[in-house]
């Protein structure tokens, strides 16, 4: 089937009904029930995506730094997250032209799809839940925003973050009045909820990436991002 994808080249908040976001995937009929799969996404992923307008401002408590553009590479590895995927999860990255292929009790519109938060496969793998801010673009007119995620009660997770700031219109965005911008994120886990509170130091456009690592199952220091939000402090 055909539709629109939030793939590696997708930019948060972009209108998706254009040629560069078009794609195809598969519907599979098993024992009278339809299932969804993206065979290409099951077998490969893309790394080295250009950060473009963004400068890394806060890397889990570490200060601002430039991130060099990495060579774009395709890695061939199996990811079952996109095979026989729950339609409630699939809709965060795949929007079919024909509404019936959403396989949802309540189909979403293209506008709703565009506004959905960008949730990576790890988000569902770790059984996380959005408890606040379901849209991918939010505003913080008072300069403060609090993101909350629900986590399984038995989980032993480590959460990390990255905050980026837009360089559009100002290349020296990591400083304000001669002072370096840093350490304005507070994270805590309490009673099945992880809270990430950001106090934006200046007006501008920001992007938050949250990472999750299963401390029991993995020895790696950082997993792939679980979700990403851009924010604008007006």
N, C-alpha and C positions, 0 to 999 in steps of 0.2 A: 504494500500500500504506500501511498505518497502523503507527504505532509511537511511540517516544519520541525526542525531540530534545534535544541540548545546544545550545540557541539563545542569543541575546543576553541573555535574561532568566534563563538558568540560573545558579545559584550553585554553585560548586565544592563537592562533597561532598554536595549535596542528593540525596535519594531522587528518582529520576526517574519512578517509576511513578505519576504523578498527572496530573490533567487539564491543568494548565498546561504540561506538557512533551509533551503529545500533538501529533502532527503527521502529515503525509502527504508522500510522495514517489513517485517513479516507477521502475518497472523496464522496461527497453527490450530487446527481443529483436532482435539483429542477427546475421544469418547463423548462426542456431542457438545463439548465445551470449547469456546475459542480462547486462545492464549496469545500473548504478544512476545515478540523477540526482535532484537536487532543483532543479526549475526555478525556484522562488522564490528560493533562495539563489544561483542563477546570475545573477539579474537585479537583486538589491538587497541592501543591508546596512544595519544599524542602528548609529547612533552616539549618543553622549550618554547612555550607560547610567549610572545613579546609582551612585556608589561606596559608598553606604549606610554600613555600619559601618566602612569602611576609611579610614585616614589615611595619606597618602604619607609614608613615613619616610626613604627614600633614593632619589633620582632620578639614578641613574648617577653617584654620588659627591656629588651636591648634597644639602643638608640637608632636614629635614622641612618639609612645607607642607600646607595644606588645599587640596583640589581641589573647586572649586565644581561643583555639579550642573549639567550642561549640558542644553540643550534636546534632547529625544529627536527625532532626525531619521532619515528613511529616504532613502538614497541609491540611485538607480537606475543601476547600472553592471554590465557583464558580468564575471562571474567564472567561468571555465571549470573551476575546481577542483572544482565540484560537478556536472559533467556527464561521464558515463561514467567515474566515479571508481573507482579501484582499491578493491575491497571491503575490503582490509586497511587502507585509510585511512578509508573511509566509516564503518566501525564505531566510530571514535572520536567521532562526533557523531550517528549514526543507529542506532537499535535497533528492528528490525521485530518486530511481535508474532509473526509466523510465522518460526520459526528458519531455514527453508530460504532465506528472502530475505536472509540475511546473505551468502550466496554465498561462505562461507568453508569451507576444508577442516576447520578445527576451530572450530565455532561457540562464541561466548562466552555466558555466562549474563548475566542482568540485573544481578546483583551485580557481576560483572566489568566490565560496561559502566559502571556507576556509579562504579567505582573507577579507571577508566582516566584517565590524564593528559589534560588538556584541550589538544589540539593544534590550532592554527589552520591554515588552508589554506596559509599561507606556510611552515609547517614542512615540508610535503611538497614545495612548490614549490622550496625551497632544498635539497632532498634531505638533510635532517638526519635523524639517528637517535638514539633514546633509548639511552644506554649504561648508565643507572642510573635508579632511581626511576620506575617505570612507572605508579605510582598517583598520583591527583590530590591525595590528602591523605597527608602523611607527618608523622612526629614526630621530634624531635631531643632525646631525653632528656639528652644530654650537652652540648647547646647548640651543636652544630656539625653542619652537613650539607653534602654536596658533590654537586652535580648535574653529570653529564657527558653531553655530546652529541657524536655523531660527525658530522663535516663532510666533504664531498667534498675529495679531496686538491688539486684544482686551484682550489678556491674562494678568493675574496678577500672575506671577510665581515668586517663590523664588528658586534660584539655589544654590546648595552646592556641595562640592567636597571632594574627598579623594585621596591622592597620596600615593602610596606604593612603596617601594624599595626592590629589590631582595636581599635576604641574602646569596645567593649562593656564596661560596668562602670567605665570610666575615660576621661574626656574629655581628660586631660592625658597622653596616652600617649607623646608625643614626647620626654619628659624623664624622667630617673631620678635621684633625689636631687639635683635642681637642675641636672643636666647634660643637654645635648642629645644625643640618640641619633643617631649618624651614622657613616658610613664603616666598615661592618663586613662588606663584601662584597669578595671578591677574585676576579677573573676572569683566566684565561690561556688561550691557544690553543697547543697543542703536539702535533705529529705527528698531525694529523687529529682532535683532540679539543679541545673547548672545555670548560673546567672552571669552575664557579661555586661557590665556597666561601663559606658564610655562617656567621658566628659571632654568634649571637643574644645581644645584650647583657643582656636580661632575659627572664624567663618570660612567655609570652603566646602569642597567635595571630598569625601573620604570613602574608603572601601575596607570592609572587615572580612577577614577569612578566619574561620574557626576550624581547628584540627582536633581530631580525637584519636587516641591511642589506647588499645586494650592492654593494660599492664600485665594481665595474666597470659594472654595468648601470644603477645608479640614482644620482642626485645628491641624493636626499632625505637628510635627517639622521636620520630614524627611520621604519622600516617599521611595519606592524601587528605586534602581538605574535605570536610563534611558539608559545609555550606558557605556561601559567600553573599554578602550584602554590600551595596554601595549606599552611602549616606550623604546627605547634603545638610550642612548647618547653614541656615540662612542668616 
